[in-house]
Amino acid sequence: MNVVPNPDRMPPASGGGENLTEIRWHARGGQGAVTAAKMVAELALGQGKYFQAFPEYGPERSGAPIVAFTRVSDEPIQIYCGIEHPAIVVVLDASLIAATDVLKGAPDDAIVLVNSEMSPAQLREHYGLAGGRLFTIAATRIAMETIKRPIPNTPMVGALTRVTGLFPIEKVVEFLRYEFGKKFPPKVVEGNISAITRSYEEVQSE
């Protein structure tokens, strides 16, 4: 899905240019990865950027491994395939690291953000991970403590905001308050904002 911002701000067409950011999400069904991928895309739109957000189709049952993709660019995006060389890899379930090659195609300096109680050093040693700039966040625990559900997608967006600098955290909070406010009661909205801001502050780096 491509969305075009204000036409007065449209730059020349390209594949995405040097400002193209590609994010690949690895998760299990029910963890909200597709929703998170779309949330990041909608945040990009709010910043006047172009985006794509889509899943890789496969088993949709709860717990099955899934992959989703987000592209963000200052220029129109004319690439329509899955992301094979992501600059950012987001893993919502650390057990997937042992089950699949989450770093496949990622460059050595890719940002790798994993939902885990472990520190980056502990996680790297535990799974024998090589390459990437590793970050961890206890997203499931934060979700349980803030929104009372073990769905880590919102906390992962908060951590992603911190480690990538794609958006100011204030804009993320503003987005949540407005968009979630149209669908959910204030208690749910504030819980999600708390999840975002806590993850932003608590994400760990190597």
C-alpha positions in Angstrom: 0.0 0.0 0.0 1.5 3.3 -1.1 0.1 6.6 0.3 1.0 9.9 -1.3 1.3 12.9 1.0 0.4 16.5 0.2 0.9 16.8 -3.6 2.5 20.2 -3.1 5.3 18.4 -1.3 5.8 15.6 -3.8 9.4 15.1 -4.9 10.5 13.4 -8.1 9.6 9.8 -8.5 12.2 7.1 -7.7 12.5 3.7 -6.2 12.8 5.3 -2.8 16.2 6.9 -3.0 18.9 7.2 -0.4 16.3 8.1 2.3 14.5 4.8 1.9 14.2 2.9 5.2 13.2 -0.8 5.1 11.9 -2.6 8.2 11.2 -6.4 8.4 9.1 -7.7 11.2 9.3 -11.2 12.5 6.6 -12.4 14.9 4.0 -15.1 15.7 0.3 -14.8 14.8 -1.5 -12.8 17.5 1.4 -10.6 18.5 0.2 -7.7 16.4 3.2 -7.4 14.0 1.0 -6.4 11.0 -0.7 -3.8 13.1 2.7 -2.4 14.2 4.0 -2.3 10.7 0.9 -0.3 9.7 1.2 2.0 12.7 4.8 2.9 11.7 3.6 3.6 8.2 0.8 5.8 9.4 3.3 7.7 11.6 5.4 8.2 8.5 2.4 9.6 6.6 1.9 12.1 9.5 5.5 13.3 9.0 4.8 13.9 5.3 6.6 10.8 4.1 5.7 8.0 1.7 5.2 4.4 3.0 4.4 0.8 2.3 3.2 -1.7 4.9 2.1 -5.3 4.1 2.4 -8.8 5.4 4.0 -11.8 3.8 1.1 -14.2 3.4 1.3 -17.6 5.1 -0.4 -19.4 7.9 -2.7 -17.0 9.8 -3.3 -19.2 12.9 -2.3 -17.9 16.3 1.3 -18.7 17.1 2.4 -19.4 13.5 5.5 -17.5 12.4 4.7 -14.4 10.3 6.7 -11.7 8.5 5.6 -8.2 7.7 7.3 -5.3 6.0 7.4 -1.5 6.3 9.1 1.0 3.9 9.4 4.7 4.7 10.8 7.2 2.3 11.0 10.9 1.5 10.3 10.1 -2.1 7.6 8.0 -3.8 8.3 4.2 -3.5 8.3 2.2 -6.6 9.4 -1.2 -5.2 6.7 -3.7 -4.6 8.4 -6.9 -3.4 9.2 -8.2 0.1 12.2 -6.7 1.9 15.3 -8.9 1.4 17.9 -6.6 2.8 16.4 -4.8 5.8 18.2 -2.0 7.5 16.0 -2.7 10.6 14.8 -6.1 11.8 12.2 -6.2 14.6 11.6 -9.5 16.3 8.5 -9.8 18.5 9.2 -13.3 19.7 12.8 -14.2 20.6 12.2 -17.9 20.1 12.0 -17.2 16.3 15.7 -16.6 16.3 16.3 -20.3 16.8 13.6 -21.3 14.3 14.4 -19.0 11.4 17.2 -16.8 10.0 15.8 -13.4 11.1 19.0 -11.7 9.9 18.8 -13.2 6.4 19.9 -10.6 3.9 20.4 -7.9 6.6 23.7 -5.9 6.4 26.2 -6.2 9.2 25.2 -2.8 10.6 21.5 -3.5 10.6 19.5 -2.4 13.7 18.1 -5.6 15.3 15.4 -5.0 17.9 14.2 -8.1 19.9 11.5 -8.5 22.5 13.4 -10.1 25.3 14.1 -9.9 29.0 17.7 -10.5 28.2 20.3 -7.8 27.7 21.7 -7.6 24.2 24.9 -9.3 25.2 23.0 -12.1 26.9 20.7 -12.6 23.9 23.7 -12.6 21.4 25.5 -15.2 23.4 22.3 -17.3 24.0 21.4 -17.5 20.3 24.9 -17.2 18.9 23.9 -14.1 16.9 26.5 -12.6 14.7 26.3 -9.2 13.1 23.8 -6.4 13.5 23.5 -3.7 16.2 21.5 -5.4 18.8 18.8 -3.9 21.0 16.4 -5.6 23.5 13.2 -4.5 25.2 11.0 -6.5 27.6 7.9 -5.6 25.5 5.6 -8.5 26.6 6.2 -7.6 30.3 5.6 -3.9 29.6 2.5 -4.7 27.7 1.2 -6.8 30.6 1.9 -4.0 33.1 0.4 -1.2 31.0 -2.4 -2.6 28.8 -2.9 -5.8 30.7 -2.5 -8.0 27.6 0.6 -9.9 26.4 0.6 -8.2 23.0 4.1 -6.6 22.5 3.5 -4.6 19.3 2.8 -1.2 20.9 5.9 -1.4 23.2 8.0 -2.5 20.2 7.0 0.7 18.3 8.1 2.8 21.3 11.5 1.0 21.4 11.8 1.3 17.6 11.2 5.0 17.8 14.1 5.4 20.2 16.7 3.3 18.4 16.0 4.6 14.9 15.0 8.2 15.4 12.5 7.9 12.7 9.9 10.0 14.6 9.9 12.2 17.6 8.4 10.4 20.6 6.0 13.4 21.0 4.5 12.7 17.6 4.0 9.0 18.4 2.2 9.9 21.6 0.1 12.5 19.7 -0.8 9.9 17.1 -1.8 7.3 19.7 -3.9 9.8 21.6 -5.8 10.9 18.4 -6.1 7.6 16.5 -6.6 5.2 19.4 -8.9 7.8 21.0 -11.3 7.3 18.1 -11.6 3.5 18.8 -10.9 2.9 22.5 -11.8 4.3 25.9 -9.4 6.7 27.6 -8.0 3.9 29.9 -6.9 1.8 26.9 -5.4 4.9 25.2 -3.4 5.9 28.2 -2.2 2.3 28.8 -0.8 2.2 25.2 0.8 5.6 25.6 2.4 4.3 28.8 3.6 1.2 26.9 5.2 3.3 24.2 6.9 5.8 26.5 8.2 3.1 28.9 9.7 1.1 26.0 11.2 4.3 24.6 13.0 4.8 27.9 13.8 1.2 28.8 15.2 -0.2 25.5 18.7 -1.6 26.0 21.7 -1.4 23.6 25.0 -3.2 23.4 
